[in-house]
Amino acid sequence: MRKRAKLLLSGSLSMSIWLTVPGTGMAVASITQDAPRIDFAIPAQPLATALIAFGKQANVQVLTAGCTIARFRSLGATGNLTAPAALSKLLEGTGLVYEFTDKGTVVVTLPEPPGKTASSKPRPEARELTAVEANALTGRDVGFKASLTSVGSRNDAELIDVPQSVSVVTRELMDSQQSLTVEDAVRNVAGVAFVEGSDGLPLFQIRGFYTGNGLIDGMPNSNAGSGDFPPLIGLERVEVIKGPQSILGDSTGNSFGGLVNVTTKQPQSEPLHEISYSLGQQGMVQAGLDMTGPLGHVSGLTYRLVMSGDYADRTPQGYRNRRSGYLAPSIGWSSASTQLVVGAQRILNRLPMPDHVVMLGDTLSSATPFGLLTGNEYDYANYQTNRLYYLLDQQLGNAWTWRSRGQYVEQQNDLQSWTMTNPTPMGNVSPYAEAYRYNDTYYSLQNDFIRVFGTGPVTHTVTLGMDYSRSRVGHTDDFWHSYNDGAVYNLFSDAALPRVSAVVQPEDNVPLSGTPWSVDNGLFLQDQLSLGERWDMLLGLRRSAYEVSTTDAQGNPWTPKRIKWVPNAGIVYKLTPDVALYGFTSNGFQPLSYLGENGRPLVPALSRQLEAGAKFNLFHEQAWLTVSLYRIMLDHSYLFLEAMPNFASFGPGQTNRGVEIEFAGRVAPGFDVTSSYTNAQITNHDGTQPTGAPRQRFNLWASYWFQGGVLQGWGVAGGVQARSRSLGQSLDYSTYYPSPGQAEVDANVSYRTDRWRMTLGVKNLFGRDLYSADFNETFVPLRTRRSVMLSGTYDF
């Protein structure tokens, strides 16, 4: 086994001698005067990981009481120091005290309140916490359970200390489910769903709202177009931050319900050389390579290279030629006060039209047969993304930490597909061929200055942030051509439709001029307050200044400027170190580049969320349970006017209410479980019925690895995801289509050794007809068959 320093959990222990350090409230226990000096190199980072690094470098065991250290960030310790001096530096500004019970053990805890002695407290049983790699930018997840978030509070924080619902899908859970994409991963999260879009990319829905493009490492995934997430081989975890999140700086997308953030794999000092593969039906082949470790003989220099490619000759319905590629090299460098990662990503995705049917009547029973292609077999959407980025954590003296993130991104999109409008019960439709392509470019910078300090009994973690992003859309071409100059086409009797490229003509193009560079910037101020061991608060305020790039009623370029203040506030009360109650309020807004019917820019849509809940650490901190209740109020939405291109009008507002329950973790040796339940209700303010919004959703996945005997190394896993009935809606908003409730069952069996792992799985085990929850008469995503996949990894 690798030797790692372990962070242990114990009750408050008696302390022999206290020495208060002026200005910090920290005490140092008396130890021998001739303590040896050690060369420490511990950069600024969360206190939990800093103490693990200290334990490794000083060769001591660190004990702490309860969740005492989870909310703190350390300024680090560097130089030739004694162990007590290094520990004093690590704890500076936190108000924590320590005691060396012997040369090999140190206890870190809060000081006793005045008039209360340490011996008056009982000493609970010590429990071991998960080891965290000291040089990681985020805490290591274990099994299906995650403990830290770096996005929910825009700072590293323990989930139990964050007064809002943040869900994390870990790497182990993705591997257990044989997940390949972000949409596969988010199915585990309460309140989250995805729908296959007609342009190939999934649409994510959080708490009843279709969300924007999300975040990659806390930075916008796209500022102007459609963001394409990396494949899961390039990701360490997937986070979902619930509720309006404009305070994080994603005002360009709809973030009323929440945001999806993915954390990419970064260089690490521990070597890894892994090959992964997946083999499935319809010629599906995927292969990947993940390599990381020290780079050369330079101290602190590391690298990572992740690359993958996959191909499938057709979908179950018969659409052809899926091709995807991913390349992500990165280099890391760390010193006593600096952690820097510089990397690049290239994503290539040629996505065939998703399997779907067309409705010929008012119910799903009238849909076209699954095997009938309603377009051309080569309909596709092609996406290309090139990203350069850096991640920097820099200690500034003994007081501040500077966290900086930046990226430059170029995106291109090319789509060709047929759309069937005006379907009739006899199979007659009006086909339209569309060829669409565009490109956009943007860059963003995010700089946060963080300081931890105490004012009396209160510990503050203050974050002062500044965001800046600049984006533009290049020239866009949009070709529309009706079938045979408006002739009726019969889906059952007429010949197959030709490729779109053979139909559209140059005169069919509706060119859209590119936009000038538009700017979105903001100032961010947040204070995470810790009031003793029981209370935590989060207060945040963002000043967003943005320019909406559009044209006026005469077609002239126009960039009106707006400023919007966005506040957030939350509070946590801990009944025990492992049980917390919380309340949270957050706000969101969405500016729009379209004009209103009066030729003026529409005012932003505004939302507000109220949320309350409880969080529990269970099974000796091996499992995590969250219960949350929420209400989101949106003042208005937008309706786009087909008769007036580039114009829109106000649509109805809505109120979304719900309760969400999530559980994830290890309940017994080798037995991991994740489950979620959502009961949500959407009320449109104009009295219309909500579409694409099942009242209830449920997900369960369980994995068991046999612990000994002849079955040692074997594992089994399986689960179910289900939803209640929902409604689709016609393109003209005049007709509702009921979609029945449904359930899907998946299962797999695995075998693993120290060097390799192999999994054989079956999805949609019972071959059920699985319809999308949200659809219209021209596009109903559908899966009807079970699929078999063999996947695995080899560490060489």
C-alpha positions in Angstrom: 0.0 0.0 0.0 1.1 3.5 -0.6 2.1 5.3 2.5 -0.2 8.3 3.1 -0.8 10.6 6.0 -4.2 10.0 7.4 -6.4 12.8 8.9 -8.3 11.3 11.9 -11.5 12.5 13.6 -11.6 12.5 17.4 -13.3 14.3 20.2 -11.7 17.2 22.0 -8.7 16.0 23.8 -7.1 17.5 26.9 -4.3 19.9 26.3 -1.4 20.4 28.6 0.0 23.9 28.1 -1.5 26.8 26.1 0.5 29.6 24.6 -1.6 32.2 22.8 -0.1 33.8 19.7 -1.1 37.5 19.5 -3.6 38.4 16.9 -4.6 34.9 16.0 -6.2 33.2 19.0 -4.0 30.2 18.3 -2.2 28.3 21.0 0.9 26.2 20.8 1.5 23.2 23.1 4.8 23.0 24.8 7.2 20.5 23.3 11.0 20.0 23.6 13.2 23.0 22.9 15.5 21.0 20.6 12.9 20.0 18.0 14.7 19.2 14.7 14.3 21.5 11.7 12.7 20.2 8.5 12.5 21.6 5.0 8.8 22.2 4.6 7.1 23.0 1.2 3.4 23.3 1.7 1.7 25.8 -0.6 -1.6 27.6 0.1 -4.5 25.2 -0.1 -7.5 24.0 1.9 -6.4 23.4 5.5 -7.5 19.7 5.4 -5.0 18.9 2.6 -2.3 21.2 4.1 -2.4 19.2 7.3 -2.1 16.0 5.4 1.0 17.4 3.6 2.3 18.5 7.0 1.8 15.0 8.4 3.8 13.4 5.6 6.6 15.9 5.7 6.9 16.0 9.5 6.2 12.2 9.8 3.5 12.8 12.5 -0.1 11.8 12.8 -2.6 14.6 12.8 -5.9 14.4 14.8 -8.8 16.8 14.7 -12.2 17.1 16.3 -15.4 16.9 14.3 -15.5 18.9 11.1 -13.4 21.6 12.7 -11.0 22.2 9.8 -13.3 21.7 6.8 -14.2 25.3 6.3 -10.7 26.7 6.6 -8.0 27.6 4.1 -4.3 27.6 5.0 -1.7 30.1 3.8 0.9 27.3 3.7 4.3 26.9 5.3 7.6 27.0 3.5 11.2 26.9 4.7 13.5 25.2 7.2 11.3 25.1 10.2 10.5 23.0 13.3 7.3 21.1 13.2 5.6 23.4 15.8 6.7 26.5 13.8 5.4 25.0 10.5 2.1 24.0 12.1 1.7 27.5 13.6 2.1 29.0 10.1 -0.5 26.5 8.7 -3.1 27.5 11.3 -2.4 31.2 11.2 -5.6 33.2 11.1 -7.9 30.2 11.7 -8.3 30.6 15.5 -7.4 26.9 15.9 -5.1 25.5 18.6 -2.8 22.4 18.6 -1.1 20.1 21.1 1.7 17.6 20.6 0.6 14.7 22.7 3.9 13.0 21.8 6.6 13.5 19.1 4.5 11.5 16.7 1.0 12.8 17.3 -0.5 16.3 17.2 -4.1 17.3 18.0 -5.8 20.3 16.2 -9.0 21.7 17.6 -10.9 24.9 18.6 -10.0 26.5 21.8 -12.3 25.9 24.8 -14.9 28.6 25.6 -14.1 30.7 28.6 -14.9 29.0 31.9 -15.1 25.5 30.3 -12.3 23.0 30.6 -11.3 20.4 28.0 -11.8 17.6 30.5 -15.5 18.4 30.8 -16.2 17.1 27.3 -16.6 13.4 26.6 -14.2 11.9 24.1 -16.1 10.2 21.3 -14.7 7.4 19.3 -12.0 8.3 16.7 -12.9 7.8 13.1 -10.7 7.9 10.0 -11.4 10.4 7.3 -10.4 9.9 3.6 -6.8 10.7 2.7 -6.5 13.6 0.2 -3.6 14.0 -2.1 -1.7 17.1 -0.9 -0.9 18.5 -4.3 -4.4 18.1 -5.8 -6.3 21.2 -6.8 -9.5 19.5 -5.5 -10.1 17.0 -2.8 -10.1 13.3 -3.8 -13.5 11.7 -4.0 -13.9 8.2 -2.5 -16.3 5.7 -4.0 -19.7 7.4 -4.8 -19.2 10.0 -2.1 -17.7 13.5 -2.5 -16.9 15.8 0.3 -15.5 19.0 -1.2 -16.8 21.5 -3.8 -14.7 24.2 -5.5 -17.6 25.9 -7.4 -20.6 26.1 -5.1 -19.0 28.9 -3.0 -16.4 29.9 -5.5 -13.8 28.5 -3.1 -12.8 25.2 -1.7 -15.4 24.2 0.9 -16.8 21.1 2.6 -20.2 20.3 1.2 -21.7 20.3 4.7 -20.6 23.9 5.1 -22.2 25.2 1.9 -25.7 26.5 2.5 -27.1 25.3 -0.9 -27.7 22.1 -2.8 -24.5 21.0 -4.7 -24.5 17.5 -6.1 -21.3 15.7 -7.2 -20.9 12.7 -9.5 -17.6 11.0 -8.8 -15.2 9.2 -11.1 -15.9 5.9 -9.4 -19.7 6.2 -10.0 -19.1 7.1 -13.7 -16.9 4.0 -14.1 -19.5 1.8 -12.3 -22.2 2.8 -14.7 -20.0 2.6 -17.8 -20.8 6.3 -18.5 -19.2 8.0 -21.5 -20.7 11.4 -21.6 -21.8 14.2 -19.2 -25.5 13.5 -19.9 -24.9 9.9 -18.7 -23.4 11.2 -15.5 -26.1 13.7 -14.5 -28.9 11.2 -14.5 -27.8 10.4 -10.9 -28.6 13.9 -9.7 -32.0 14.9 -8.2 -33.8 17.6 -10.1 -31.7 17.1 -13.3 -32.7 15.6 -16.6 -31.4 15.8 -20.2 -33.1 15.6 -23.5 -31.5 14.8 -26.8 -31.6 17.8 -29.0 -32.3 17.8 -32.7 -28.8 19.4 -33.2 -27.0 16.4 -31.6 -26.1 18.0 -28.3 -28.1 17.3 -25.1 -30.3 19.8 -23.4 -29.9 19.9 -19.7 -32.8 20.7 -17.5 -32.3 21.6 -13.8 -35.3 22.2 -11.5 -37.6 22.7 -14.4 -35.5 25.2 -16.4 -33.3 24.4 -19.4 -29.9 25.6 -18.4 -27.1 27.4 -20.2 -23.9 25.9 -21.5 -22.4 25.3 -18.0 -18.8 25.6 -16.8 -15.5 23.8 -17.3 -13.2 24.1 -14.3 -15.4 27.0 -13.1 -15.1 28.9 -16.4 -17.9 29.4 -19.0 -18.2 26.5 -21.4 -19.5 28.8 -24.1 -20.3 32.6 -24.3 -22.1 32.8 -27.6 -22.8 29.4 -29.1 -23.5 25.8 -28.1 -20.9 24.5 -25.6 -19.7 20.9 -26.0 -18.4 19.2 -22.9 -15.3 16.9 -23.0 -15.9 13.2 -22.9 -15.8 11.6 -19.4 -12.4 10.1 -19.9 -11.1 13.7 -19.6 -13.0 14.5 -16.4 -12.4 13.9 -12.8 -16.0 14.8 -11.6 -19.2 16.4 -12.6 -20.9 18.9 -10.3 -24.4 20.4 -10.4 -25.0 23.6 -8.5 -28.7 24.0 -7.9 -30.7 27.3 -8.2 -30.0 30.6 -10.0 -26.3 31.0 -10.4 -25.8 34.4 -12.1 -23.5 35.3 -9.2 -20.9 32.9 -10.7 -20.8 34.9 -13.8 -22.8 32.8 -16.3 -25.3 35.6 -17.2 -25.1 34.7 -20.9 -27.0 31.4 -20.5 -30.2 30.5 -18.7 -29.0 29.6 -15.2 -32.4 29.9 -13.4 -32.4 26.3 -12.3 -28.7 25.8 -11.9 -25.4 25.0 -13.7 -23.4 21.9 -14.7 -19.7 22.2 -13.9 -17.1 19.7 -14.9 -13.6 19.3 -13.5 -11.0 18.2 -15.9 -8.2 15.8 -15.1 -5.0 17.7 -14.2 -1.3 16.8 -13.8 -0.3 15.0 -10.6 2.9 13.8 -9.1 1.7 10.2 -8.7 2.4 8.4 -12.0 -0.5 6.8 -13.9 -0.5 5.1 -17.3 -3.9 3.8 -18.3 -5.6 2.6 -21.5 -9.4 2.4 -21.6 -11.7 0.9 -24.1 -15.4 0.3 -24.9 -17.0 -2.0 -27.4 -20.7 -1.9 -28.2 -23.3 -2.7 -30.8 -23.7 -0.9 -34.2 -19.9 -1.0 -34.6 -19.3 1.3 -31.6 -15.6 1.4 -30.6 -13.9 3.7 -28.1 -10.3 3.9 -27.0 -8.6 6.2 -24.7 -5.2 7.0 -23.1 -4.6 8.7 -19.8 -1.0 9.4 -18.7 0.3 11.6 -15.9 3.3 11.9 -13.5 6.6 13.8 -13.0 8.0 15.5 -16.1 11.7 15.1 -16.4 13.9 15.6 -13.4 12.7 19.1 -12.5 11.2 19.3 -9.0 7.5 20.1 -9.0 7.1 19.8 -12.8 4.3 17.3 -13.9 2.3 16.5 -17.0 -0.9 14.9 -18.1 -2.0 13.7 -21.5 -5.6 12.5 -22.1 -6.7 11.4 -25.6 -9.6 9.4 -26.9 -11.5 8.6 -30.1 -14.7 6.7 -30.8 -16.6 5.6 -33.8 -20.0 4.0 -34.5 -21.1 3.1 -38.0 -24.7 3.7 -37.3 -27.3 4.3 -34.5 -29.9 1.7 -33.7 -32.3 3.5 -36.0 -29.8 3.7 -38.8 -28.3 7.2 -38.8 -24.7 6.9 -39.8 -21.1 7.8 -39.0 -20.5 8.9 -35.4 -16.9 10.1 -35.0 -15.5 11.8 -32.0 -12.0 12.8 -30.9 -10.4 14.4 -27.8 -6.9 15.6 -27.1 -5.9 17.3 -23.8 -2.3 17.8 -23.0 -1.4 19.8 -19.8 1.7 20.7 -17.8 1.7 21.5 -14.1 4.2 23.2 -11.9 4.2 23.5 -8.1 6.5 25.2 -5.6 6.2 26.3 -2.0 3.8 29.1 -2.9 2.6 28.4 -6.4 0.4 25.8 -8.2 0.1 26.4 -12.0 -1.5 24.3 -14.7 -1.3 25.2 -18.4 -3.3 23.1 -20.9 -5.1 22.7 -24.1 -8.2 20.8 -25.3 -9.4 19.9 -28.7 -12.8 18.4 -29.1 -14.2 17.0 -32.4 -17.7 15.6 -32.5 -19.6 14.4 -35.6 -23.0 13.5 -34.1 -25.6 11.8 -36.3 -29.2 12.8 -35.9 -30.5 11.2 -32.6 -32.9 8.3 -33.0 -36.5 9.7 -33.1 -40.0 9.4 -34.5 -42.5 11.8 -35.9 -46.1 12.1 -34.5 -48.9 11.7 -37.0 -51.7 12.3 -34.5 -52.4 13.4 -31.0 -50.9 10.5 -29.0 -47.6 8.7 -29.1 -49.4 5.6 -30.4 -49.7 7.5 -33.7 -45.9 7.9 -34.1 -44.0 6.6 -37.1 -42.4 3.1 -36.7 -39.0 3.1 -35.0 -37.2 1.7 -38.0 -38.4 4.3 -40.4 -35.8 7.1 -41.1 -37.7 10.4 -41.3 -34.7 12.2 -42.8 -31.6 11.2 -44.6 -29.3 8.6 -42.9 -26.4 11.0 -43.1 -28.1 13.9 -41.3 -25.5 15.1 -38.7 -24.2 17.9 -36.5 -20.5 18.6 -36.4 -18.8 20.5 -33.5 -15.2 21.6 -33.0 -13.8 23.2 -29.9 -10.2 24.4 -29.4 -9.4 25.7 -25.8 -6.3 27.0 -24.2 -6.4 27.6 -20.5 -4.5 28.1 -17.3 -5.2 27.5 -13.6 -3.1 29.3 -11.0 -3.1 29.3 -7.2 -0.5 31.7 -5.8 0.3 32.6 -2.2 0.8 36.4 -1.8 2.9 36.8 1.3 1.4 35.6 4.6 -2.1 37.1 4.2 -3.6 36.5 0.8 -4.1 33.7 -1.8 -4.6 34.6 -5.5 -6.6 32.2 -7.5 -6.6 32.9 -11.3 -8.3 31.1 -14.2 -8.2 32.0 -17.8 -9.1 30.6 -21.2 -9.2 31.3 -25.0 -11.8 29.3 -26.9 -12.7 28.9 -30.6 -15.8 27.0 -31.6 -17.4 25.9 -34.9 -20.6 24.2 -35.7 -21.8 22.6 -38.9 -25.3 21.0 -39.2 -27.3 19.3 -41.9 -30.7 17.8 -41.3 -34.3 17.4 -42.5 -37.2 18.6 -40.4 -40.8 17.2 -41.0 -43.5 19.8 -40.4 -47.3 19.6 -40.6 -47.5 15.8 -40.2 -50.9 14.1 -41.0 -52.3 10.7 -40.0 -51.7 9.5 -43.5 -48.0 10.2 -43.2 -47.9 13.3 -45.3 -45.4 15.9 -44.2 -43.7 19.1 -45.4 -40.0 18.5 -45.3 -37.4 21.3 -44.9 -33.7 20.8 -45.5 -31.4 22.9 -43.3 -27.7 23.5 -43.6 -26.3 25.7 -40.8 -22.8 26.7 -39.8 -21.3 29.3 -37.6 -18.2 30.0 -35.5 -17.5 32.0 -32.4 -14.6 33.1 -30.3 -14.3 34.1 -26.7 -11.9 34.5 -23.9 -12.5 34.8 -20.1 -10.5 35.7 -17.1 -11.4 35.1 -13.5 -9.3 36.4 -10.6 -10.1 35.8 -6.9 -8.2 37.1 -3.9 -8.9 35.0 -0.8 -8.0 35.7 2.9 -8.8 33.9 6.1 -8.7 35.9 9.3 -10.5 36.1 12.6 -12.4 38.9 14.4 -13.1 37.8 17.9 -15.0 34.5 17.8 -15.8 34.8 14.1 -13.6 33.4 11.3 -13.9 35.0 7.9 -13.0 33.6 4.5 -13.2 36.6 2.3 -13.1 36.3 -1.5 -12.8 39.3 -3.7 -13.2 38.4 -7.3 -13.1 40.0 -10.7 -14.4 38.5 -14.0 -13.9 39.6 -17.5 -15.1 37.8 -20.7 -15.1 39.0 -24.3 -16.9 37.2 -27.2 -18.0 37.5 -30.7 -19.9 35.5 -33.3 -18.4 35.1 -36.7 -20.3 35.1 -40.0 -23.2 32.6 -39.9 -24.8 30.8 -42.8 -28.3 29.3 -42.6 -29.7 27.5 -45.6 -33.4 26.5 -45.7 -35.0 24.6 -48.7 -38.4 23.1 -48.9 -38.8 19.6 -50.5 -39.5 19.9 -54.2 -40.5 23.6 -53.9 -43.1 22.9 -51.2 -44.4 19.5 -52.4 -46.0 17.1 -49.9 -43.9 14.1 -49.0 -45.2 10.8 -47.7 -43.1 9.1 -45.1 -44.4 5.6 -46.0 -44.5 5.5 -49.8 -42.1 8.1 -51.2 -38.4 7.4 -51.9 -35.8 8.2 -49.3 -34.9 11.9 -49.0 -31.5 12.9 -50.5 -28.7 14.4 -48.6 -29.2 18.0 -47.5 -26.0 19.1 -49.3 -27.5 17.9 -52.6 -30.7 20.0 -52.1 -29.8 23.4 -50.7 -28.7 26.1 -53.1 -26.7 29.3 -52.6 -29.8 31.4 -53.0 -31.4 29.5 -50.1 -28.9 31.1 -47.7 -30.1 33.5 -45.0 -26.8 35.0 -44.0 -26.4 36.5 -40.5 -23.6 38.9 -40.0 -21.2 38.4 -37.3 -21.4 40.4 -34.1 -18.8 42.9 -32.7 -16.9 41.9 -29.6 -19.2 42.0 -26.6 -18.0 42.3 -23.0 -19.3 40.8 -19.8 -17.5 41.7 -16.6 -18.2 41.7 -12.9 -17.0 42.3 -9.4 -17.6 39.7 -6.8 -17.4 39.9 -3.0 -18.1 37.0 -0.7 -17.6 36.3 3.0 -17.9 32.8 4.5 -18.3 33.3 8.2 -17.7 30.6 10.8 -19.3 31.4 14.2 -17.9 28.7 16.5 -18.6 25.1 15.7 -22.3 25.5 15.1 -23.0 28.3 12.7 -21.7 29.1 9.2 -22.9 31.9 7.0 -22.3 32.8 3.3 -22.9 36.3 2.0 -22.1 37.2 -1.6 -22.7 40.1 -4.0 -21.9 40.4 -7.6 -22.0 43.6 -9.8 -22.4 42.4 -13.4 -21.8 44.8 -16.2 -22.6 43.5 -19.7 -23.1 44.6 -23.2 -25.8 43.1 -25.4 -24.6 42.9 -29.0 -27.6 43.3 -31.4 -28.9 45.4 -34.2 -31.5 48.1 -34.0 -34.8 48.1 -36.0 -33.0 49.5 -39.0 -30.3 46.7 -38.9 -27.5 48.9 -37.5 -25.1 47.4 -34.9 -26.1 48.3 -31.4 -24.5 47.4 -28.1 -26.6 48.7 -25.2 -24.9 48.4 -21.8 -26.5 47.2 -18.6 -25.5 46.8 -14.9 -27.1 44.3 -12.5 -26.5 43.6 -8.8 -26.9 40.0 -7.8 -27.0 39.0 -4.1 -26.8 35.6 -2.5 -27.1 34.7 1.2 -27.2 31.5 3.2 -26.8 30.1 6.7 -25.9 26.7 8.1 -26.6 25.4 11.6 -24.9 22.2 12.8 -26.9 20.1 15.2 -23.8 17.9 15.4 -20.6 17.9 13.3 -22.4 15.5 10.9 -25.9 16.9 10.8 -26.5 20.4 9.4 -29.6 22.5 8.6 -29.4 25.2 6.0 -31.3 28.0 4.3 -30.3 29.9 1.2 -31.6 32.5 -1.2 -30.1 33.2 -4.6 -30.9 35.3 -7.7 -30.6 35.0 -11.4 -31.0 37.1 -14.5 -30.8 36.5 -18.3 -30.0 39.3 -20.7 -31.2 38.8 -24.3 -29.7 40.1 -27.6 -33.1 40.0 -29.4 -35.2 43.1 -29.7 -38.8 43.5 -28.5 -41.7 44.4 -30.8 -41.0 48.1 -30.2 -37.4 47.7 -31.5 -35.9 48.1 -28.1 -33.9 45.5 -26.1 -36.0 43.4 -23.8 -35.3 43.8 -20.1 -33.6 40.8 -18.5 -35.7 38.0 -17.1 -35.2 37.8 -13.3 -35.5 34.9 -10.9 -35.2 34.3 -7.2 -34.9 31.0 -5.3 -35.6 30.2 -1.7 -34.1 26.9 -0.5 -34.0 25.1 2.8 -32.7 21.6 3.7 -30.6 19.3 5.8 -27.3 17.5 5.2 -26.2 14.3 6.9 -22.8 12.5 7.1 -23.8 8.8 7.6 -22.1 5.4 8.1 -19.0 6.9 9.8 -18.7 9.6 7.2 -18.7 7.1 4.3 -22.1 8.2 3.0 -23.9 11.5 2.3 -27.6 12.4 2.5 -29.2 15.7 1.4 -32.8 16.7 1.7 -33.8 20.1 0.1 -36.9 22.0 -0.5 -37.0 24.9 -3.0 -39.1 27.5 -4.7 -37.9 29.4 -7.8 -39.9 32.4 -9.0 -39.3 33.7 -12.6 -40.9 37.0 -13.5 -41.2 36.4 -17.3 -39.9 34.3 -20.1 -39.5 35.1 -23.8 -41.5 34.2 -26.9 -39.8 34.5 -30.3 -41.8 36.0 -33.1 -41.5 34.0 -36.4 -43.1 36.9 -38.3 -40.4 39.3 -37.1 -36.9 37.8 -37.3 -34.6 38.7 -34.5 -37.6 39.9 -32.4 -39.2 38.5 -29.3 -41.9 39.4 -26.8 -42.5 38.6 -23.2 -43.8 35.2 -22.3 -45.3 33.9 -19.0 -43.5 33.7 -15.8 -43.5 30.6 -13.6 -43.0 29.3 -10.1 -41.2 26.0 -9.6 -41.5 24.1 -6.3 -40.0 20.8 -5.3 -38.4 18.5 -2.8 -35.2 16.6 -3.6 -33.5 13.7 -1.8 -30.1 12.4 -2.6 -28.0 9.7 -1.1 -24.5 8.6 -2.1 -21.8 6.5 -0.3 -20.6 3.3 1.1 -23.1 1.5 3.4 -21.0 -1.6 4.0 -17.5 -2.9 2.9 -17.6 -3.1 -0.9 -21.2 -2.0 -1.1 -21.8 1.5 -2.6 -25.2 3.1 -3.3 -26.4 6.2 -5.0 -30.1 7.2 -5.1 -32.1 10.3 -5.8 -35.8 11.3 -5.7 -37.4 14.4 -7.1 -41.0 15.6 -6.6 -41.4 18.9 -8.5 -44.3 21.1 -9.5 -44.2 23.8 -12.1 -46.9 26.5 -12.3 -47.1 28.8 -15.3 -48.4 32.2 -14.3 -50.7 32.4 -17.4 -52.4 29.2 -16.5 -51.0 27.0 -19.3 -49.7 23.5 -18.6 -46.0 23.0 -18.1 -44.3 20.7 -20.7 -41.4 18.3 -20.4 -41.7 18.3 -16.7 -42.5 15.0 -15.0 -43.8 15.4 -11.4 -41.6 12.7 -10.1 -38.2 11.2 -10.9 -36.3 8.4 -9.2 -32.9 6.9 -9.6 -31.1 4.0 -7.9 -27.7 2.5 -8.6 -25.9 0.0 -6.4 -22.5 -1.7 -6.8 -21.0 -4.6 -4.8 -17.5 -5.9 -4.9 -17.1 -9.3 -3.3 -14.7 -9.1 -0.4 -13.0 -12.6 -0.3 -13.1 -16.2 -1.2 -13.4 -17.5 -4.8 -15.3 -14.4 -5.9 -12.6 -12.0 -4.8 -12.2 -9.4 -7.6 -15.7 -9.8 -9.0 -18.3 -7.2 -8.7 -22.0 -6.7 -9.7 -23.9 -3.5 -10.2 -27.3 -2.5 -11.4 -30.0 0.1 -11.0 -33.2 1.7 -12.3 -34.2 5.2 -13.4 -37.8 6.1 -13.7 -40.1 9.1 -14.2 -43.8 9.9 -14.1 -45.9 11.1 -17.0 -45.2 14.3 -18.8 -46.5 16.5 -21.7 -45.0 17.4 -25.0 -46.3 20.3 -27.0 -46.7 21.2 -30.7 -44.6 23.8 -32.4 -47.4 26.3 -32.4 -48.1 25.8 -28.7 -51.7 24.8 -29.5 -51.7 21.0 -28.7 -50.4 18.9 -25.8 -49.2 15.3 -26.2 -49.2 13.0 -23.2 -46.1 10.9 -22.6 -46.6 7.9 -20.1 -44.4 7.2 -17.2 -41.5 4.8 -17.8 -38.6 3.0 -16.2 -35.2 1.8 -17.4 -33.1 -1.0 -15.8 -29.4 -1.4 -16.3 -27.0 -4.0 -15.0 -23.4 -5.1 -15.3 -20.8 -7.5 -14.0 -17.1 -6.7 -13.5 -13.8 -8.2 -12.7 -10.7 -6.3 -11.5 -7.1 -6.8 -10.5 -4.4 -4.4 -9.4 -3.6 -3.6 -13.1 -6.8 -4.0 -15.1 -10.6 -3.9 -14.9 -13.3 -5.3 -17.3 -17.1 -4.7 -17.2 -19.8 -6.3 -19.3 -23.1 -4.3 -19.1 -26.6 -4.2 -20.5 -28.6 -1.0 -20.8 -32.4 -0.9 -21.0 -32.3 -4.6 -19.9 -36.0 -5.2 -20.7 -36.0 -3.5 -24.0 -38.7 -0.9 -23.0 -39.8 1.9 -25.3 -38.2 5.0 -23.7 -39.6 8.3 -24.9 -38.3 11.7 -24.2 -40.1 13.7 -21.5 -40.0 16.9 -23.7 -40.8 16.8 -27.4 -42.9 18.2 -30.3 -44.6 16.6 -33.2 -41.6 16.8 -35.5 -39.0 15.3 -33.1 -39.7 12.7 -30.4 -36.4 11.1 -29.2 -36.9 7.4 -28.6 -34.9 4.3 -27.6 -36.5 0.9 -27.9 -33.8 -1.7 -27.6 -31.4 -3.1 -25.1 -27.7 -2.5 -25.7 -24.6 -4.4 -24.6 -21.3 -2.8 -23.9 -17.9 -4.3 -22.9 -15.6 -1.7 -21.3 -12.4 -1.8 -19.3 -9.0 -0.2 -18.3 -5.4 -1.5 -18.2 -2.7 0.2 -16.2 0.7 -0.3 -17.8 
